[in-house]
């Protein structure tokens, strides 16, 4: 089984997730589109690893057609995806290994409950013991500001001209094999 999740880096909020027994691009595209619908706006950047599912023309087109820049981790750059790797560790040790799902249907049902709990009930030490949904929906209460996308785009254009190019990474999408 393959599990994909789209996560907001700052809040650790899982915008969407999906489970499939194939790596067909429609599965990954559907998760991306669900995340856009949940967020209500597109991020500036979508960061993924270099797996074939994320380099497929269909997925690249889905990301770019939303006006989002595609960014992929360098080979062996585990530090680039530490948030999603931490999510996979939590999913495995807090749910999958404990429940030993016998089939995809029971895994889907169980993971649905897990991600609901992860987002809304499970406190995160890195988030001052708040939940991801608290940080995502009430950013101002935790010192965050919602991005002014046009302002950030103009800042990006300015930084693109400078020799030291710094880009904020806003969103992750990645898969994990069980």
Buried (B, 14 or more C-beta within 10 A) or exposed (E): BBBBBBBBBBBBBBBBBBBBEEBEBEBBBBBBBBBBEBBEEBBBBBBBBEBEBBBBEEBBEBBEEBEBBBBBBEEEEEEBBEBBBBBBEBBBEBBBEEBEBEEEEEBBEBBEEBBEEBBEEBEBEEBEEBBBBBBBEEBEEBEEEEBEBEEBBEBBEEBEEEEEEEBBBBBBBBBBEB
